[in-house]
Amino acid sequence: MVQKYSEEDIVFLEECLKQEPRTYNSVQLAQKLESEAPKGAASLTPN
């Protein structure tokens, strides 16, 4: 299943990556988005 992220989700991840000194793979980014994104973000919709 392919999932799409909203613009708000991408902005959240970009800001996190600018502030954090580590790197993430795609699975880790998806988990981070799900667990740490502000309420209303991380709204995944099937493609």
C-alpha positions as CSV (number, residue, x, y, z in Angstrom):
1,M,0.0,0.0,0.0
2,V,1.4,3.4,-1.0
3,Q,0.8,6.2,1.4
4,K,0.8,9.9,0.7
5,Y,1.8,12.5,3.2
6,S,0.4,16.0,3.4
7,E,2.5,19.2,2.9
8,E,2.3,19.8,6.7
9,D,3.8,16.3,7.4
10,I,6.7,17.0,5.1
11,V,7.4,20.4,6.6
12,F,7.3,18.9,10.1
13,L,9.9,16.3,9.1
14,E,12.1,18.8,7.3
15,E,12.2,21.0,10.5
16,C,13.1,17.9,12.6
17,L,15.9,17.0,10.3
18,K,17.3,20.5,10.4
19,Q,17.5,20.4,14.2
20,E,18.6,16.8,14.9
21,P,22.1,15.6,14.3
22,R,21.2,12.0,13.3
23,T,20.0,10.5,10.1
24,Y,16.8,8.4,9.5
25,N,15.7,5.8,7.0
26,S,12.2,6.0,5.5
27,V,10.7,3.6,8.0
28,Q,12.1,5.6,10.9
29,L,10.8,8.8,9.4
30,A,7.3,7.3,9.1
31,Q,7.5,6.2,12.7
32,K,8.7,9.6,13.9
33,L,5.9,11.3,12.0
34,E,3.3,9.0,13.5
35,S,4.6,9.4,17.0
36,E,5.7,13.0,17.2
37,A,3.8,15.1,14.6
38,P,1.4,17.7,15.9
39,K,-2.2,16.7,16.1
40,G,-3.8,16.8,12.7
41,A,-0.6,16.0,10.9
42,A,0.4,12.6,9.8
43,S,-2.9,12.1,8.0
44,L,-2.0,9.2,5.8
45,T,-4.3,8.6,2.8
46,P,-4.1,5.5,0.6
47,N,-3.1,6.2,-3.0
